[in-house]
Each structure stands twice: as C-alpha cells, then as structure tokens.
C-alpha cells in the first residue's frame, strides 16, 4: 500500500521570545479524529536542546526525521517533510499539546498529543509460532486478476464507491476479461468490540451486505489488514487477533486478504517475518473459507523463498509502485532473477497496476501491461473503473495479452539479453509457444533486430502481435524495427514443439 505522506508543522513562535518554559523532551502520542469515527495515532520522539528541537516521527510505516524544530515559551514548531504539506499549530500545557491541523484538502482539524512512556509506542511482544509449512489453499492457479482501491482512492473509499466499482467491473467488460477481485485496501477498519471482534468504520456500515452485493455480480471481494497493531494509515491491525479476524473475514464472505507489514516492524525483526505471516496463513486455513493470501512486505527478507511456505498465493517483491515510468521499470527489473520462485498458486508481485491514473503515456501503460504479463504478475487494476477512457479500457482488457499473463503453464518470464536500454525477455507458454518482449527503457527511439535462433528459439511456425491482434508473416526468422522510447514490442511465437 502506498503510504499516506505528510509534512508536519506544530506551533507558532510567540512574539519573538525564547523563554524555553516548556520542556518537550520525551515521547508523545498524537491523535486526530477522522470523519469515519476513528482515532488515528502517530508518535513523536522529541529532544529539546535550548530553543532547538530534534527528533523523529514514528509512523506506522517508518521513522521520519524532523527538521527546523523550535521551542519558544509554550509554543513549538517543527517540520516533517514527506509528500503533501500539513501544518499543525498549537501550544504545550504540561503533558499535553493542544493543536490544530491545517490540511489543504480537509481544512482545520483539532489534534491532541499526550506525553507517554516509551513502551507505549508498541504493545508487548507476542511469541511467534515454530516454523512449518502451511498447506496450500489450492487457489490462484493463474495470477489473480482484479482491482484494488488504494492507487486511485487512497483513504477516500467507502461502501457506495465499492459497489459502483463492482458495477463498472461488469459494464466495462473487465469481469468478462478475467478480472474478478474487488479489493478494499486500508482505512475500512473501525474499533474492536468488548470481545475483540473487528468492526468496520462508518464508511462501511455492513461488510457482509457489501460482500453479498459483489458476489451477486459474479465477482469476489478482498480486504486488507496488517500483522502489526496498526495499518499503514494508522487503523486497527490484526496483531494478537489473527484467528479472530480470519474467522470474521470468513463470516463476511471475504475472498482475498492483503496483509501489510506496516507497524509489525516495531515488534518483530525482518528475520521473523516468515513466522509472523505463517500465523495468519494458519488462521486463514482454519477459518473454513478459501481466501487468497497476499503478502505485502515490500520484498524484504527474500520473501519469494518462503512466501509459499506460509500459505501465500502472491508476495510483494518491491516497494510501492508510483504512477511513472521510472517506478514501473524499477519494479519490473526487481524480478530479473525471481522466475524460479513463481508457479501456479504462488506468484511474485511487483505491485498493482497504475494504468489509467494519468501519470504515464499510453505507450508506457501498454509497456506496463506487457511487463506484468511476461512476468506472470497479478493484474490488479488501480484506476477509477467508472471513468475509464476507451484507450485505458483497451489496454486493460486486451484478451490476447491477458491470455499470455494467464497462461496455464504458470512460468514467469526472464530476461535473456540486455543491450544498453534494450532488454529482451521471454516466457515459455503452454503447448511450446513462447512470449517475447523487447523493451526500450531509454529516452530515445531505437532500431533493433532480434533473430529467433540467437535466442535459442527454433521451428517458429507463426508470429503474432497480441496488441495489434494480427500475425507477422515477415517475422518468421527475426524481428526488425524501431521501438519508441519507453515502448515495447510484444510477440507470441508458436513453435513446432
């Protein structure tokens, strides 16, 4: 999940004075109330040196250094630069800070902070189970296809929008093209009741009814959680409630669970990831409902070597994708050596698709789809399906490209040649066919000639361009042409094997 970035400025300097009356050294719990009824928290570790203030913000997804920190009388100011600019203003009163958050999108929001002991930053460490192999759930024999709310909607997702997306999956032809999962990412979570059962927040009044609606469309529904106490956005995680949450998800009718490492790192080391993810893998198996298990831990700790063993159907091999060519290429390139770890039921995941979100050209979006298809990567769309252009729809629903991604042999492609910015990847397909892609990662158009014999491909009987949907009789022995910057040539070679 892409993290909720923010910049923080707390306080105002008072009339140029530097009285240092307040000592803010210590740990602080910062809380803001959200429109969905949640109290979201982050933590501050501050150290005052006269009028200077240093420290870090401890978010669910990492530690961020503060800058420009100042303390004057009972006023405090500092900045944490991440993405957007949020400004906080307020003052200190003993062990409390009374603040107002100025958000460019949401206006002024009251925020409070309370001094607290260090151990309150994370709950007590629970033991991890002994390592063992979780039985396969038998799902995802081909890479999962669907949609996820995060890339476009972020925290602005609710019951009504999910229903509209499910409708659009049908009316746009996405469902018929193979996309099945409608996945709700972070910010659906509410609080737990007295028995510890997780409840959705006000944005999702009845998760079972929503699942029933999605199922009635011939689709499946997914949800999101974390093995830590909090999710990336600061909502309730599954820490200490793994079995309970898995059973709740099953009762709701959930079909897909994305499990994000955020905040778990404050309790466990990366070397303990396998055991931590195994805990939820066991819980999902014991819930009685088959659910695709998606591990989201950014490629840490060589997850491809153990993701299958915790019951995982797909596992993130990279950090979060962004809607630009550099990020897309980087995530794809991270899988150069990972083909041996992909197989039916278990897939390397370079993150969700950005196709249609506006940050790349049509050529780059086709290249995005080409790369994910030759990588046998999950195809999880991340755009607003209700407002797709015909061009975006054509890229996402091209049946011949999807057929390569969904090939039943289940082999991931690998890079066979690299010449500067030109890369050649091949993927074996069922029946002896070969998918071949020539990528131009450079900034200039480049002429290339690629002979099939030079790649060890013989007895070629036909060559087809799945994007153009026509055969290339002139390419029986080689491809020769000019590939535009950030574009790709995608071919399917039928052989006599």
C-alpha positions in Angstrom: 0.0 0.0 0.0 1.2 3.5 -0.8 1.9 5.3 2.4 -0.1 8.4 3.5 2.6 11.0 3.2 2.5 14.3 5.2 4.5 17.3 6.3 4.0 18.5 9.9 4.5 21.9 11.4 3.5 22.2 15.0 3.2 25.5 16.8 3.9 29.2 16.2 6.7 31.3 17.7 5.4 33.7 20.3 6.3 37.4 19.6 10.0 36.5 19.0 10.5 35.4 22.6 12.7 32.4 23.5 11.8 31.6 27.1 12.1 27.8 26.8 9.4 27.4 29.6 8.2 24.1 28.2 10.4 21.1 28.1 9.1 18.8 25.3 11.8 16.1 25.6 10.2 12.7 25.6 7.6 10.6 23.7 4.2 11.9 22.6 1.1 10.2 21.3 -0.5 12.3 18.6 -4.2 11.7 17.9 -6.6 13.0 15.4 -10.3 12.1 14.9 -11.4 11.1 11.4 -14.7 11.5 9.7 -15.2 7.7 9.7 -15.2 7.6 13.5 -11.6 6.5 14.1 -8.9 8.0 16.4 -5.7 7.8 14.4 -2.4 8.0 16.2 1.3 8.6 15.4 4.1 9.0 17.8 6.8 11.6 18.4 10.2 11.1 20.0 11.4 14.6 20.8 14.6 16.0 22.3 14.8 19.7 23.3 18.2 21.5 23.3 17.5 25.0 24.5 15.4 26.5 21.8 16.3 23.8 19.3 14.1 20.7 18.9 15.3 17.4 17.2 13.6 14.1 17.0 11.6 11.7 14.8 8.0 11.0 13.9 7.2 7.3 14.3 4.6 6.5 11.7 3.1 3.0 11.1 5.4 2.6 8.0 8.7 4.1 9.2 10.6 6.7 11.2 10.9 10.2 9.8 13.4 12.8 10.9 12.0 16.2 11.9 13.7 19.5 10.8 13.6 23.2 11.7 12.5 22.3 15.3 12.0 25.3 17.7 10.6 25.8 21.2 9.6 29.3 22.4 7.8 29.6 25.7 4.8 27.2 25.4 4.9 27.3 21.6 6.5 24.5 19.5 7.3 24.2 15.8 8.9 21.6 13.5 8.5 20.1 10.1 8.5 16.6 8.8 8.8 16.6 5.0 7.3 13.7 3.2 4.8 14.5 0.4 1.9 16.9 0.9 2.1 19.9 3.3 0.2 19.5 6.5 0.7 22.3 9.1 -0.1 22.0 12.8 -0.3 24.9 15.2 -0.8 24.9 18.9 0.8 25.1 22.3 2.0 22.9 25.2 0.2 22.7 28.6 2.2 20.4 30.9 2.0 16.9 29.5 -0.5 17.8 26.7 -0.3 19.6 23.4 -3.4 21.3 22.0 -3.1 21.6 18.3 -4.9 22.4 15.1 -4.0 20.6 11.9 -4.3 22.6 8.7 -4.8 20.2 5.9 -5.0 21.7 2.3 -7.7 19.1 1.5 -9.6 18.9 4.7 -9.2 22.3 6.3 -8.6 22.8 10.1 -8.7 19.6 12.2 -8.3 19.5 16.0 -5.4 17.3 17.1 -4.2 16.4 20.6 -0.9 15.0 21.9 -0.1 13.4 25.3 3.2 12.7 26.8 3.7 8.9 27.4 6.3 6.3 28.3 8.4 4.8 25.6 6.9 1.3 25.9 3.5 2.7 24.9 4.7 3.1 21.3 4.3 -0.6 20.7 2.4 -3.3 22.6 4.1 -6.2 24.4 5.7 -8.7 22.0 3.7 -11.9 21.4 5.6 -15.1 20.6 5.8 -16.3 17.1 5.0 -19.9 16.2 7.6 -22.5 15.3 8.3 -22.6 11.6 6.5 -25.2 9.5 4.8 -25.3 6.1 1.2 -24.2 5.8 -0.9 -26.4 3.5 -1.7 -24.8 0.1 -5.2 -23.4 -0.2 -5.4 -24.5 -3.9 -6.3 -21.0 -5.1 -4.7 -18.7 -7.7 -3.7 -21.3 -10.3 -3.1 -18.4 -12.6 -2.1 -14.8 -11.4 -5.0 -13.2 -9.6 -6.8 -10.5 -11.6 -8.9 -7.8 -10.1 -9.0 -4.2 -8.7 -7.7 -2.5 -5.6 -8.8 0.8 -4.1 -5.5 2.3 -3.0 -3.8 3.6 -6.0 -6.6 6.0 -7.0 -8.8 6.4 -4.0 -6.3 6.1 -1.1 -8.4 6.7 2.1 -11.4 8.1 0.1 -13.1 4.7 -0.3 -16.5 3.7 1.1 -19.3 1.2 0.6 -21.0 3.1 -2.1 -17.8 3.5 -4.2 -17.0 -0.2 -3.9 -20.5 -1.0 -5.2 -20.0 1.3 -8.1 -16.7 -0.2 -8.9 -18.3 -3.7 -8.9 -20.9 -2.4 -11.3 -18.2 -0.9 -13.5 -16.3 -4.2 -13.5 -19.3 -5.7 -15.2 -20.4 -2.9 -17.6 -16.9 -2.1 -18.8 -16.1 -5.8 -19.7 -13.5 -6.1 -17.0 -15.2 -9.1 -15.4 -15.6 -10.8 -18.7 -11.9 -10.2 -19.5 -11.0 -12.1 -16.3 -10.8 -9.5 -13.5 -12.6 -11.0 -10.5 -11.5 -9.5 -7.2 -12.8 -6.1 -5.9 -10.3 -5.4 -3.1 -10.7 -2.8 -0.3 -7.4 -1.6 0.9 -6.6 0.4 4.1 -9.0 2.7 6.0 -12.1 0.4 6.2 -11.3 -0.6 9.8 -13.1 0.6 12.9 -12.6 -0.4 16.5 -12.9 -3.7 18.2 -15.9 -4.6 20.4 -15.6 -5.8 24.0 -14.9 -9.3 22.7 -12.1 -8.1 20.4 -14.1 -8.6 17.2 -13.0 -6.1 14.5 -15.8 -3.8 13.2 -15.8 -1.7 10.0 -16.0 2.0 10.4 -18.8 4.3 9.4 -17.8 4.2 5.8 -18.7 0.5 5.6 -21.9 0.0 7.6 -22.4 -3.7 6.7 -19.4 -5.6 5.3 -21.4 -8.8 4.8 -24.1 -7.0 2.8 -21.3 -5.4 0.7 -19.7 -8.8 0.0 -23.1 -10.2 -0.9 -23.6 -7.4 -3.4 -20.2 -8.0 -5.0 -20.8 -11.8 -5.2 -24.1 -11.2 -6.9 -22.2 -9.5 -9.7 -20.2 -12.7 -10.3 -17.2 -11.2 -8.6 -15.2 -11.7 -5.4 -14.3 -9.3 -2.7 -11.0 -8.7 -0.9 -9.9 -6.9 2.3 -6.7 -5.5 3.9 -5.0 -5.9 7.3 -1.6 -5.9 9.0 0.3 -8.3 11.3 1.1 -5.2 13.4 -1.1 -3.3 15.8 -1.8 -0.6 13.2 -2.1 -0.5 9.5 0.0 1.9 7.3 -2.7 4.5 7.6 -2.9 4.1 11.4 -6.1 1.9 11.5 -6.6 -1.2 13.5 -4.3 -4.2 12.5 -4.7 -7.9 13.3 -1.9 -8.1 15.9 -3.0 -10.6 18.6 -6.3 -11.2 16.8 -5.2 -13.2 13.8 -7.6 -16.2 14.3 -10.4 -13.9 15.3 -10.0 -11.7 12.3 -9.7 -14.6 9.9 -13.0 -16.0 11.1 -14.6 -12.6 10.9 -13.4 -12.2 7.3 -14.8 -15.7 6.5 -18.2 -14.8 8.1 -18.4 -11.6 6.0 -17.7 -13.7 2.8 -14.2 -12.3 2.1 -12.3 -14.0 -0.8 -8.9 -12.2 -0.7 -6.7 -10.9 2.2 -3.9 -8.4 1.7 -1.6 -8.5 4.7 0.7 -5.4 5.1 3.9 -5.4 7.3 3.3 -1.8 8.5 3.9 -1.4 12.2 4.9 -5.0 12.7 8.5 -4.0 12.3 8.3 -2.2 15.7 7.7 -5.6 17.4 9.4 -8.1 15.2 12.6 -8.2 13.2 12.6 -8.9 9.4 14.1 -12.3 10.1 10.9 -13.2 11.9 8.6 -12.3 9.0 8.0 -15.9 7.9 6.8 -16.9 11.4 4.6 -13.8 11.6 3.0 -14.3 8.2 2.6 -18.0 8.9 0.4 -17.1 11.9 -2.2 -15.5 9.6 -1.7 -18.2 7.0 -2.7 -20.8 9.5 -5.6 -18.7 10.7 -7.0 -18.3 7.1 -6.7 -22.1 6.6 -8.6 -22.8 9.8 -11.3 -20.2 9.1 -13.1 -22.7 6.8 -13.3 -20.3 3.9 -10.8 -20.3 0.9 -9.2 -16.9 0.8 -6.3 -15.8 -1.5 -3.4 -14.7 0.8 -1.5 -11.7 -0.5 1.8 -10.9 1.4 2.7 -7.2 1.3 6.2 -6.8 2.8 8.0 -4.9 0.0 10.3 -7.8 -1.0 12.1 -7.9 2.4 13.9 -11.0 3.7 13.8 -12.8 0.3 10.0 -13.4 0.6 10.0 -15.4 -2.6 11.9 -18.2 -0.9 9.3 -18.7 1.9 6.1 -17.0 0.7 4.7 -20.3 -0.5 5.5 -22.0 2.9 3.3 -19.6 4.9 0.3 -20.3 2.6 0.9 -17.2 0.4 -0.5 -17.0 -3.1 1.4 -13.8 -4.0 4.0 -11.8 -2.3 5.3 -8.3 -3.0 8.8 -8.2 -4.4 9.2 -4.4 -4.3 8.3 -1.2 -2.6 5.1 0.6 -3.6 4.7 1.4 -7.2 4.2 5.0 -8.3 2.4 6.3 -11.5 5.6 7.0 -13.5 7.8 5.1 -15.9 10.8 5.0 -13.6 8.9 3.3 -10.8 7.2 0.9 -13.2 10.5 -0.1 -14.8 12.2 -0.4 -11.4 9.5 -2.7 -10.0 9.7 -4.9 -13.1 13.5 -5.0 -13.1 13.5 -6.2 -9.5 12.1 -9.6 -10.8 15.0 -10.3 -13.1 16.2 -13.3 -11.0 13.0 -14.4 -9.4 11.4 -16.6 -12.1 12.3 -19.9 -10.3 10.0 -18.9 -7.4 6.8 -18.4 -9.4 4.4 -21.3 -10.1 0.7 -22.0 -10.3 -0.8 -20.9 -7.0 2.2 -18.8 -5.9 3.3 -15.6 -7.7 5.9 -12.8 -7.5 4.0 -9.5 -7.2 5.7 -6.3 -8.4 2.7 -4.3 -7.1 -0.6 -3.1 -8.6 -1.3 -1.6 -12.0 -1.2 2.2 -12.4 -2.8 2.0 -15.9 -5.3 4.8 -16.4 -4.2 7.0 -13.5 -2.7 9.7 -15.7 1.0 9.7 -14.8 2.2 7.9 -17.9 1.7 7.9 -21.6 -0.4 5.3 -23.5 2.9 3.7 -24.7 4.1 3.5 -21.2 0.9 2.0 -19.9 1.0 -0.7 -22.7 4.6 -1.4 -21.6 3.4 -1.7 -18.0 0.8 -4.3 -19.1 3.4 -6.1 -21.3 5.9 -6.3 -18.5 3.3 -7.6 -15.9 2.1 -10.1 -18.5 5.5 -11.6 -19.3 6.3 -11.6 -15.6 3.2 -13.7 -14.8 2.4 -11.0 -12.3 -1.0 -10.4 -10.7 -3.1 -8.0 -12.7 -4.7 -5.8 -10.0 -6.0 -2.6 -11.6 -5.8 0.6 -9.5 -7.7 3.2 -11.5 -11.2 4.6 -11.3 -13.1 2.0 -13.4 -16.2 4.2 -13.5 -14.4 6.8 -15.7 -12.0 4.9 -18.0 -11.1 6.2 -21.4 -11.5 3.8 -24.3 -7.7 3.7 -24.5 -7.3 2.6 -20.9 -10.1 0.1 -21.2 -8.5 -1.4 -24.4 -5.1 -1.8 -22.6 -6.6 -3.5 -19.5 -9.0 -5.8 -21.4 -6.9 -7.0 -24.4 -7.7 -10.7 -24.4 -4.6 -11.8 -26.2 -2.3 -10.0 -23.8 -4.3 -11.3 -20.8 -4.0 -14.9 -22.3 -0.3 -14.7 -22.0 -0.4 -13.4 -18.4 -2.9 -16.2 -17.5 -1.1 -19.0 -19.4 -1.8 -22.3 -17.6 1.9 -23.4 -17.7 2.4 -20.8 -15.0 6.1 -20.0 -15.8 7.4 -16.5 -15.2 9.4 -14.8 -17.9 13.1 -13.9 -17.6 15.5 -11.5 -19.3 17.6 -13.2 -21.9 19.5 -10.2 -23.3 20.3 -6.7 -22.4 22.0 -4.2 -24.8 22.1 -0.7 -23.2 18.5 0.4 -22.7 17.1 -2.5 -24.9 16.0 -5.6 -23.0 14.7 -8.9 -24.4 12.5 -11.1 -22.2 11.0 -14.5 -23.0 8.4 -16.6 -21.3 7.6 -20.3 -22.1 3.9 -20.9 -22.6 1.7 -24.0 -22.7 1.9 -26.1 -25.9 5.5 -25.0 -26.7 4.7 -21.4 -27.6 7.0 -18.5 -26.4 6.0 -15.0 -25.4 8.8 -12.5 -26.3 9.0 -8.8 -25.3 11.6 -6.3 -26.5 11.6 -3.2 -24.1 13.1 0.2 -24.8 13.8 1.6 -21.3 15.7 4.6 -22.8 14.6 8.1 -23.7 15.2 7.8 -27.5 13.7 5.7 -30.2 15.9 2.8 -31.1 16.2 0.4 -34.0 16.6 -3.3 -33.2 17.0 -6.6 -34.9 16.4 -9.8 -33.0 16.9 -13.2 -34.5 15.0 -16.2 -33.0 17.8 -18.6 -33.5 20.1 -16.3 -31.5 17.7 -16.7 -28.6 17.6 -20.5 -28.9 14.0 -20.4 -30.3 13.7 -22.8 -33.3 11.0 -24.2 -35.6 8.9 -21.0 -35.4 5.6 -21.6 -37.3 3.9 -18.2 -36.7 4.5 -14.9 -35.0 1.6 -12.8 -33.7 1.4 -9.3 -32.2 -1.2 -9.5 -29.4 -1.6 -5.7 -29.1 -2.3 -5.2 -32.8 -4.1 -8.6 -32.9 -2.6 -9.7 -36.2 0.1 -12.1 -37.5 3.5 -11.0 -38.7 4.5 -13.3 -41.6 7.6 -11.3 -42.2 8.9 -12.1 -38.7 9.3 -15.8 -39.0 13.1 -15.6 -38.6 13.6 -12.3 -36.8 12.0 -9.1 -35.7 13.4 -5.9 -37.1 12.1 -2.4 -36.4 12.2 0.7 -34.3 10.9 0.7 -30.8 9.9 4.1 -29.4 11.1 5.4 -26.1 9.5 3.6 -23.1 7.6 1.3 -25.5 7.8 -2.4 -26.1 7.3 -4.9 -28.9 5.3 -7.9 -27.6 5.1 -11.1 -29.6 3.7 -14.6 -29.3 5.8 -17.2 -31.2 4.1 -20.6 -32.0 6.7 -23.3 -32.4 6.6 -26.9 -33.6 7.5 -28.3 -30.2 
